[in-house]
Amino acid sequence: MYYVYVLKSLDEEEVFYLGYSQDLRKRLTSHNEGENTSTRNRQWQLVYYEAYIIEKFARHREAQLKKNRRMKQFLLKRVRESLK
């Protein structure tokens, strides 16, 4: 499986990170161990993911969300509401 995921920082400042991975557990561990420069110096929790059988579709969805600000804002709004 291939995943598009959203992480939320565990510190007081609400920060979200959007990414793609084939192994969610391993990827979350690498984020929390500071192996990714974009997410270094924070601890993260997985708050949302979408699963895809075909890698191309997962990569396309990640690119859509990162390029289309409106689409990303809509997704993050849904995620925030689900965390209340």
Sequence and secondary structure as in RCSB ss.txt:
>XXXX:A:sequence
MYYVYVLKSLDEEEVFYLGYSQDLRKRLTSHNEGENTSTRNRQWQLVYYEAYIIEKFARHREAQLKKNRRMKQFL
LKRVRESLK
>XXXX:A:secstr
 EEEEEEEESSSS  EEEEEES HHHHHHHHHTT STTTTTS EEEEEEEEESSHHHHHHHHHHHHH HHHHHHH
HHHHHHHT 
